[in-house]
Amino acid sequence: MSTGEPQGVLERLHRHLQERETACALEGLARLLLHTQDAGLGGQVLGALLARDGRFEVRDGVVRLAPRPDPFETEEVERVPFAVVDFETNGMEPERAIEIGLACFEGGEEIETFETLLDPGTPVAPFVQRLTGIAPGDLAGRPTFGAVWPELAQRLRGRVLVAHNLAFDRRVLCQEIERLESGQQLREPAFCTLRFARRLIPREEGRGLDALAERFGYEFSARHRALDDARAAGRILYRLVDLARERVPITTWRELKDFVDGKPAESQR
């Protein structure tokens, strides 16, 4: 059994649970992270590590992220500040961001944006170049993620992080932060508009960004470019809220989260 550095194991586990937004079996995680065939022993070792880290909860052999206080729980949805992000990546290993788009919303209105191309220090897959129109020459001389992270972090702070397919964009963001070796972590509450759409819209009607944009009459100016995709996700978020309110009364941020989590409407009062 290889445990590696305990802190490294815990960071990988934290990212693993964040990306999947679900609980996982302790022994299965031990096999994955500790590279052991003795699941029982591995579970004991991993459980001992987790017991000293307040980010995790272990109950009945299942590991989940411990809930963090959400400062917006009782706020009306229209008063919650959202930071909608989208990343374009190089399409290869190691996965690196080549463009960041951020659109901040409050009360249904876009209040500020941030966008930049990034030099990933790697080649860019041909299919990504065709999809986005971003060529390697466009990235030469652009800032690194580390150079723009202080400004991006300031804009994210105090807002709910939103993305369409949050698992992807949050993974890219967390990987880039981890490479900085600064010890910083992404702590903001987060919300996935794709998951929201899956709660509301049948599969056959489409829940992807293109299908939702067509459904709600949003016209892209530059599809598969980070800022325009982030703007689309932000607009779609509010249209999905309106659609959800046709089914159940939703006023507060907590009621919206409960709806997306599938909790009965009675528990949202």
C-alpha positions in Angstrom: 0.0 0.0 0.0 1.4 3.4 -1.0 0.1 6.4 1.0 2.3 9.1 -0.5 2.2 12.4 1.3 -0.9 12.5 3.5 -1.7 16.1 2.5 -1.4 15.2 -1.2 -3.8 12.3 -0.7 -6.4 14.6 1.0 -6.1 17.2 -1.7 -6.7 14.7 -4.4 -9.7 13.3 -2.4 -11.1 16.8 -1.9 -10.9 17.5 -5.7 -12.4 14.1 -6.5 -15.4 14.7 -4.3 -15.8 18.3 -5.6 -15.8 17.2 -9.2 -18.4 14.5 -8.7 -20.6 16.4 -6.2 -21.5 13.2 -4.5 -20.5 10.9 -1.6 -18.2 7.9 -2.2 -17.5 4.7 -0.4 -14.5 4.9 1.9 -13.0 1.6 0.8 -13.4 2.4 -2.9 -11.6 5.7 -2.3 -8.8 3.9 -0.4 -8.2 1.6 -3.4 -8.2 4.6 -5.7 -6.0 6.9 -3.7 -3.8 4.6 -1.7 -3.2 2.0 -4.4 -4.0 -0.9 -2.2 -5.8 -4.2 -2.8 -6.6 -4.6 0.9 -9.7 -2.4 1.0 -10.3 -3.0 4.7 -6.9 -1.9 5.8 -6.9 0.9 3.2 -10.2 2.2 4.5 -8.8 2.2 8.1 -5.8 4.2 7.0 -7.8 6.7 5.0 -10.4 7.0 7.7 -7.7 7.9 10.2 -6.4 10.7 7.8 -9.9 12.0 7.3 -10.7 12.2 11.0 -8.1 14.9 11.3 -9.4 17.0 8.4 -12.6 19.1 9.0 -13.3 19.2 5.2 -14.7 15.7 5.2 -17.4 13.6 6.9 -17.3 9.8 7.2 -20.5 8.0 8.1 -21.5 4.4 7.6 -18.5 3.8 5.4 -19.3 6.7 3.1 -17.2 9.9 2.6 -18.7 13.2 1.7 -17.5 16.8 1.9 -18.6 18.5 5.1 -21.1 21.2 4.4 -19.7 24.7 4.5 -21.7 27.7 5.8 -23.3 29.4 2.8 -23.6 33.2 3.5 -26.5 33.5 1.0 -28.8 30.8 2.5 -31.6 33.2 3.3 -31.0 35.8 0.6 -33.6 36.2 -2.1 -32.3 34.7 -5.3 -32.4 38.1 -7.0 -30.0 39.5 -4.4 -27.4 36.7 -4.7 -24.2 37.7 -6.5 -23.2 35.2 -9.2 -19.8 34.8 -10.8 -20.4 32.7 -14.0 -17.2 31.2 -15.3 -16.2 29.3 -18.5 -12.9 27.8 -19.5 -11.5 26.8 -22.8 -8.7 24.3 -22.5 -5.9 22.9 -24.6 -7.7 19.6 -25.1 -4.8 17.4 -24.1 -2.7 16.2 -21.2 -1.7 17.9 -19.1 -5.0 19.8 -19.2 -4.4 23.5 -19.1 -6.7 26.6 -19.5 -6.2 28.7 -22.6 -9.0 31.1 -22.0 -11.0 32.4 -19.1 -14.4 34.1 -19.3 -16.2 35.5 -16.2 -19.5 37.3 -16.2 -20.9 38.6 -12.9 -24.6 38.9 -12.4 -26.9 40.3 -9.7 -30.6 40.8 -9.9 -30.7 39.3 -13.4 -28.3 42.0 -14.7 -24.7 41.6 -15.9 -22.6 43.9 -13.8 -19.0 43.2 -14.8 -16.9 40.9 -16.9 -13.4 39.6 -17.2 -11.8 37.7 -20.0 -8.3 36.8 -21.2 -6.4 34.3 -23.3 -3.7 32.4 -21.4 -0.4 30.9 -22.4 -0.7 27.3 -21.2 2.9 26.4 -22.0 1.7 23.4 -24.0 0.5 22.8 -27.5 -3.2 23.1 -28.3 -5.1 20.1 -29.8 -6.2 20.7 -33.4 -9.8 20.0 -32.6 -9.7 22.7 -30.0 -8.3 25.1 -32.5 -11.1 24.3 -35.0 -13.8 24.5 -32.3 -12.7 27.8 -30.7 -10.7 29.5 -33.4 -7.9 29.9 -30.9 -4.5 29.2 -32.6 -1.2 28.7 -30.8 0.0 32.0 -32.1 -2.9 33.8 -30.3 -1.5 32.5 -27.0 2.1 33.4 -27.5 3.0 36.2 -25.1 -0.3 36.0 -23.2 -0.3 35.9 -19.4 0.0 32.7 -17.5 -2.8 31.7 -15.1 -0.7 32.7 -12.2 -0.4 36.2 -13.5 -4.1 36.7 -13.7 -5.2 34.7 -10.7 -5.0 37.6 -8.1 -7.5 39.6 -10.2 -9.7 36.6 -10.9 -9.7 35.6 -7.2 -10.8 39.1 -6.2 -13.7 39.0 -8.6 -14.8 35.5 -7.5 -14.6 36.4 -3.8 -18.0 36.9 -2.1 -20.0 35.4 -5.0 -21.5 32.1 -5.9 -19.4 30.3 -8.5 -21.6 29.2 -11.4 -20.9 27.2 -14.5 -22.7 25.1 -17.1 -21.2 21.7 -16.3 -19.6 22.9 -13.1 -17.6 19.7 -12.7 -15.5 20.6 -15.7 -14.9 24.3 -15.1 -14.3 23.9 -11.4 -11.9 21.0 -12.1 -9.9 23.2 -14.5 -9.9 26.1 -12.1 -8.9 24.0 -9.1 -6.1 22.3 -11.1 -4.7 25.7 -12.1 -4.9 27.0 -8.5 -3.1 23.8 -7.3 -0.3 24.3 -9.8 0.5 27.7 -8.1 1.4 25.8 -4.9 0.2 28.7 -2.9 -2.0 26.7 -0.5 -5.1 28.6 -1.7 -8.3 26.8 -2.1 -11.6 27.5 -3.9 -14.1 28.1 -1.0 -17.0 29.9 -2.6 -20.4 28.3 -2.8 -21.0 26.8 -6.3 -23.9 26.0 -8.5 -24.3 24.1 -11.8 -26.8 25.3 -14.4 -26.5 22.0 -16.3 -27.6 20.1 -13.2 -30.4 22.7 -12.7 -31.5 22.1 -16.3 -31.5 18.3 -15.8 -33.9 18.8 -12.9 -36.3 20.8 -15.1 -36.1 19.7 -18.7 -36.5 16.3 -20.3 -33.4 14.7 -21.8 -35.0 14.7 -25.3 -35.5 18.5 -25.2 -31.8 19.1 -24.6 -30.0 20.6 -21.6 -26.7 21.6 -23.3 -25.8 25.3 -23.7 -26.8 25.4 -27.3 -30.2 23.8 -26.7 -31.0 26.0 -23.8 -29.9 29.2 -25.6 -32.2 28.3 -28.5 -35.0 27.5 -26.0 -34.7 30.9 -24.3 -33.9 32.9 -27.3 -30.3 33.8 -26.5 -28.1 34.5 -29.5 -24.3 33.8 -29.2 -21.9 36.3 -30.5 -18.9 33.9 -30.2 -19.9 30.3 -29.3 -17.1 28.3 -27.7 -15.4 31.4 -26.5 -15.2 31.7 -22.8 -16.8 35.0 -22.1 -19.8 34.5 -24.5 -20.4 31.1 -23.1 -20.3 32.4 -19.5 -22.7 35.2 -20.4 -25.1 32.7 -21.9 -25.0 30.5 -18.8 -25.7 33.5 -16.6 -28.7 34.5 -18.7 -30.0 31.0 -18.8 -29.6 30.7 -15.0 -32.3 33.3 -14.5 -34.6 31.8 -17.1 -34.3 28.4 -15.4 -35.3 30.1 -12.1 -38.4 31.4 -13.8 -39.2 28.0 -15.1 -38.7 26.4 -11.7 -41.1 28.9 -10.1 -43.8 27.6 -12.4 -43.6 24.4 -10.4 -42.8 25.4 -6.8 -42.6 28.6 -4.8 -38.9 29.7 -4.8 -37.8 32.9 -3.1 -34.6 32.2 -1.3 -31.2 30.8 -2.4 -31.7 27.9 -0.1 -35.1 27.1 -1.6 -33.5 27.1 -5.1 -30.7 24.7 -4.0 -33.2 22.4 -2.3 -35.3 22.3 -5.5 -32.2 21.3 -7.5 -31.3 18.7 -4.9 -34.7 17.2 -5.3 -36.0 17.9 -1.8 -39.8 17.9 -1.4 -41.4 21.3 -1.8 -42.7 21.1 1.8 -39.1 21.0 3.1 -38.3 24.3 1.3 -40.7 26.4 3.3 
